[in-house]
Amino acid sequence: MKRLSILLFTILFLQASPLDTEKEIYKIIVHAIFPHKQTVTIWFDDPNEFGALMRLKEAVFVQSPEDADMLFVSHEKSFQNIPSHKIIFVNSYSLLKKYQSTAIGGFFWQKGRPNIVFMRKSLQKHHIILPPDLQKYIEDEL
């Protein structure tokens, strides 16, 4: 029975589009960071980079980083204009490596696989405690 469950999960995962997979991952991330909020205000610097995020029912999108609960950043130049006290999530390993003291984490694709990384110090700075199933994605440094 266990093998059948794993096989069904694998088939469903492989049939899901990357956009659907990203949407589900973003949903898990947002809910983990804001477990008690029904709706989270989100700002992002590039709608083309965060198409899956725009499909979240739990999200309301705002024009100003100051008005957002969480910021999703895909370009280095955006870091010049965003408040450092905000919860920041990036979409590339290189951005996360460079801004690991500012960003709480990142979600990006490598070799066709989704990767999620959270930065321990940034999580602590924002008093975020991830659920047990996401603890394995926490790193001390890159």
N, C-alpha and C positions, 0 to 999 in steps of 0.2 A: 504494500500500500504506500509506503514511504517513497519508493522509487517512482511510483505512478504520480504522486504529488509533485516530486521534483521534475519529472518529465513534463507534466502539464504546465508547471510554472515556467520552465525553460521555453516551451513552445509559445506560450502567451507572451513572454518577454521578447522573444525574437520576432514575433509578429507585430509587436507594438512599434510604431514609428519612433524615431529619435525624439521628435517633438513631444509625443505622448510620454515617453520615458523621462524627458527633462521636466515636463510639467509635474509628474508625480514626485520626482526628486525635489523640485522646488517646493512643492506642497509639504513634503516631509520636513524640509529645512525650516520653512516659515513657521510651521506648527511647533517644531521643536524649540525654536527661539522665543516664540510668543504663545505658549501653550494655553493661556487663559483669555486670549483675544479672539473674538469672532471674525473681526476684520482688521487687517494690517495695512497701514498706508506705506506705499512703496514708491521710491524714485529710482529711475535708472538713467544712465547717460546715453544709451543707444537702444532704441526699440528693435532694431534689426538683430541685435545680439541676444535679446531677451524675449523673443516671441513666445516661448513656452510659458514664461512668467506671466505674460499678459492674459493667459487663459485661466488663471487661478480665480476661482469664485471668491476666495477669502481675501483678495487683494483689491485695494483702491489705489489708483495711481495719481500721484501729485506732481506738479511742475517744479516745485522747489525742494531741494534737499532738506531745508530747515523744517518743512512740513511733514516729512516722512519718518516713520518708525524705523525703516530699514532702507539702506542704499545698495543698489546693485551696480557695480562699476566694471566697465570693460575696456576703458582707455586710461592710460597713465595721466594724460593732461587733466582728466576730471578730478584727480586728487588735489589739484591746486585750488579748487573752488568748493570743496565739501568740508563741512565742519568735522573736526576730529573726534568730537564726542558722540557721533552717530554710529550706529551699527552698520558696518560695511561688509559686503560680501562681493567677491570678485569672480570672474569667469575664465581666468587663465593662471597657469602655474607661475609664469614669469611675474605677473602682477602680485600674486600671493607671496612669492619669494621676496620681492622688493618691499612690499608693504605688510609684512607679517606682523609687525607691531601695531598696525592700525586696523587691518581687516580681521574680522573674526574667522574668516574662512573663505573657501573657494570651491566652486564646482566647475569642472572642465572635462573635456574628452581627451583621452590619450590612447593611441593605438586602437581606436574604435570602442573603447570602454569608458564608461562614466567614472570619474574620480571625485571624491568628496574629501576635503581636508578642513579641519577646524584648528585654529591656533589657541592653545591653552591660555596663554597670557592675555590675549584679547578677550577671550570668553570670560576670564576672571575679572578683567577690567570692567566689563559690562554686567557682571553678576549673572551670567547665563550658565545654567546647569543643563546639559543635554541629557535626554533620556538614555537609559542603558544601551539600547540598540545602536546609538550613534557614538558612544564613548570610544569605540575602536578607531574612529576617524580623527581623533584628537592627536595633534603633534605638538611637541615642545618647540621645535624650530625646523626650518627647511634647509 
